Amino acid sequence: MTYHKEDNMLKCHHCGHVELYPECCPKCGYTKLRRIGYGTERVVKEIKDLFPKAKVARMDSDIGKVSHQAETILRDFRDGKYDILVGTQMIAKGHDFPLLTLSAVVLADIGLALPTYRASERTFELIAQAVGRSGRSAKEGEAVIQTFNPRNYAIVYGAKQDYESFFITEMKERKIAQYPPYTYLILLNFSSKKEEKCDKAAMDFKKDLQAKNFENVTLLGPLVPYFSLENGNYRRSLLLKYKKREVLEEYLRDLLKRFSSVAGVRISINVDPLDY
């Protein structure tokens, strides 16, 4: 749940759940709650405190949901009606701001902790794109990157916009960890209203798969996904790394038929997942 100061609401950006910000802890009744973290609203507040005369606009997923509001903000910033634009990664991609001379990335390394083998790739992409936003016209540009991990190769090469060096390093890392393009991936997703049923189904599925002893197949899990509870359903995952598609995929189709009768558990397969 993410706190939104503008309307004093807690919102889940994944499933869409919304509720009022509580005045006290719903479990213990403690009233001195602290709001921590740095969302776009918090950054805007800090910037306005530092630069009270500057005209500041905000651009994030909430703004983007309002019809034409996003286009209006981007056009006004491009035309110089705003001095500073604060936003999520959506403002770093594909926009040309001729008057922009300074771009900055806050908490540039936060994406490195996301549960995906493409975390470094996405971090590099974001930084390289953000760096490229400033100084696109005759004016000289500058970029500032705030990070707690300044030596990470994704951040170092992203700041330099060094695509070749990043590619070479990233491919070495993926080969060691056996991620695409060196293996195929399949993600098995389990969901149930009851957590114990979800856990049992995932474990039974794992035991059946391990008993086959497939060659060049690595099984990870059951994993607790980044979003472990969604719309009242508990979620678990199994991640498979493998070399040959035909044998394993035929077995999984048969296994799904046998496990489809498990009451109260939904099982789905995601071939070549980008996130897990």
Summary of the structure (lengths in Angstrom):
residues: 276
radius of gyration: 22.9
end to end distance: 19.2
largest distance: 67.9
contacts: 753
relative contact order: 0.09
helix: 37%
strand: 22%
